Amino acid sequence: MTPSSPEPVLSSSAVAVRLETIQRRIAAACRASGRAVDGVTLTAVSKTQPPEAIAAALAAGQRVFGENRVQEAQGRWNDRREGVSGLELRLIGPLQSNKAADAVALFDVIETLDRPKLADALATAGARAGKPVRVLIQVNTGAEPQKAGVLPGDAGQLIEYARTAGLVVEGLMCIPPADEAPGPHFALLRKIARRHGLETLSMGMSGDFETAIRFGATHVRVGSSLFGERKGPETPSMD
């Protein structure tokens, strides 16, 4: 069987139109939930996307991007990191402890802290770099064995551990099971966040970000709805 051809790269104008459409949907979901329209940040999931797609999103005004892998992100952003005003890079994929220093150097926020060993590595890297390390705790709300994230019952302990280590714990992140309704998972994440005084909730992807906004998401991670199908290999979906 002949492999299917990759999807063509969207034109700059197509990316701009898609971005505007997503922003309108975010605004509508905020209004429907009685929330401020500017209370939700769109994180464009740029993993595996070609340079043309990233350039198109930047040209359309997008400034917050999510990446899955440190090495891939370095190749994509190192040359343009300083040249884009207001750029924010967020790591949304699993992170190995031995990559902590590279992650701290490149990313503004690491959304996938899920164990004490990684907290220690990030704290050490931040101290050496002389910069605060902003993190989210990834919670495995569905207790899926194949998925990263701390179990809900252990989230509080990891939050306190990370704070004690000197990390700036801003909030929580989750990826609900693909075969379950996402609402209860978003509600659980919000409950844990409120219990620990956390305001940032990174939850909601291309197929369910409006539901996530209804449950209090402050950041939604959207990739395929913005860029179309991905152009290469990937780790399990974060968008």
N, C-alpha and C positions, 0 to 999 in steps of 0.2 A: 504494500500500500504506500502510495506516495504521500509524504508528509504534507500537511496543509501549509500554504504560504502564510507568513506572518501578516498581520493586519498592517495596512499602510499607515505611515505617520500622519496624524491629522495636521491640517494646515494651521498657520498662526491664527487666521480668522476663525476657524472652527473651534480651536481651543478657547479663544476669547469668548465666543458665543456660549460654549458650554460652561465656562467659568461664570459668566453673567447669569445663566440659567440656574446654576447651583446656588449662587448668592441670593437670587430671588427666592428660591425654595427655602433657604435657611431663614431669610427675613420673614417669609410667610409663616414658617413653623414657629418662629419666635413670637410673632404677633398672636398666633392662635393659642399659644401657651401663656400669654400675658407677660412675656419677657421682653427686655430691651433688645432691639435688633442687633446692637453691637455687642451683645453678651455672648456670642458664639463665634469662635475663630475657625476658619476653614484651613485644615492642614492638607495640602496637596501631596498625595502619595506619589513620589517621583521615582521610586525604585524601578529599575529595569527600563526606564523610559530613555529614549535617545536624546542627544543634546538639542535637537530641533524642538522637541516637545517642551523641554525645560525652558528654552529661550522664548518660546511662544507664551508660556505661562507667565514668565517674568515680564515680558513686554505688555501683557494684559493687566499687570499690576499685582499678581500673586506674590506674596513675600514669605509665606510660611510653608515649609516643605518637610515631609516625613520620609525617612530612608530606613531600609531594613538592615543593611550590612555596612559596617564601618569601611571596609576596603573599597567597596563599590562607591560609597558616598565620597570618599577621598578623591577618587578619580573623577567624579562628577563635579565636585564643588571646590576643591582646593584652589583651582585657578580663577574662580569667580567669587570666592568667599568674601574678599575685601572690596570687590567692585560693585556690589549691589547694596544700596542703602536700605536699611530696615529688614534685611534678610534674617530669618530665624530658621535654623535647622533642628529637627527633632528626630531622635532615634526611636523608631517604633518597632524594631525587630529585636530578637533575643541577643544578649551581649555576653560574650565570654569574658571572664575576669582578666585574662591576659591582654585583652583589647581595651581595657578601661582607660589607659592613658591616651590612646589614639581617639577614643570616643569623647573624652573630656576636652581634648584639643579642638575637635571639629564641631561638636554639637552644642547647641545652646541649652537643650533640655533632653534628658534621657528618660523615656517613658516606661522603660521595661525593667526596672529594678525589682527583683523577685527573690533575693536570698541575701543573707548576711555577708557571705564571702564577697559577693559583688559590691555590696555597700562599702565594705572595707577597702576594696580595690579602688572604687571611685573616690572615696575620701582621701586615700593616699595620693591618687593622681591629681586631685584638686589642690591638695596642699603643696605638692611639688610645682604645679603650674601657677599657684598663687591666685586661684579663681574659685568662686563659689560654684558648687555643682548642684544644679537644679534637677530634680528628679520627680518622676511619678512612680508609684508602686503599682506594678501590674498584678491584678487579682484574677485568678482562674475561677471565675464565678460558677462555671459548670463542672469544676473538679475533673476536667478532662485529662487523663494521664499523658496524652501526647502533646499537651499544650503547656507552654511556659506560664508562670504566674504563681504567686503565693495563694494558698487556699484561703477562702474567706475567713475562716476561724482563726487563722494565723496572721492575718493582715495587720492587726493592731500591734502585735509584737514586733513585726518587721518595721512598721512605721516608727515606733519608738526607738528601735535599734538604729535606724538610718538617721533619725534626728540626733541621737546621742553621738553618732559618728561624725556629725558636723555637716551632713548633707542638707540641702534646702528642699524639704519635702513639700511639693506644691499641691499634690493631689493624687488621683488614682486613674488607672487605665484598665479597660477590659476588652475582651473579644468574646462575645457570647457564642455558644455552640451553634454551628450552622444549621442544625436540624431542630432548633427550639425557638420559640418566640423570644425575641430579644428583650421585651419590656421588663419581665421579672428580673433579668440579669442587670439591666440598667438601674432598676429600683434598688437592688441589693447593693450595687456599687455606691449609689447616692447615700444609702443608709450608713454604710461604713465610713464614707467621707464625712458626713455630718457628725458622726460619733467622735471623730478625731479632729474636727475643726479644719477640714480641708475643703478648699473651694473649687479646685480644678478637677474636672471630670472629662477625660478623653475617652469618648465612647460614641459609637455610631460610624457606619461605613457607607459605601455607595448605596446599598440596598435598604438601610434602616436609619439613616441619620436624622430624619424627621421625627421618628419615634424617640431616638436618643435625646433630641432637643426637648421633647415633651417631658422627659424624665430628668432634665437638668444638665445635659451635656454643655460644657464650655468650649470643647474642641471636638470637631468631627473630622474623620480621616477619609478623604475621598480620592480615589485613584481612577478606577475604570470609567466612572461617569464623567470625568474630566478629560482624561487622555485617551480613552478607548482601551482596547485589550492590550495587555502588556506585551513587550517586545522581546522577552528573553526569559531564562529560568528564574525562579523565584522561590523564596521560602514560604511557609504557610501564610495565608493572606492576613494582612494587617489593615486592609482598606475596604 
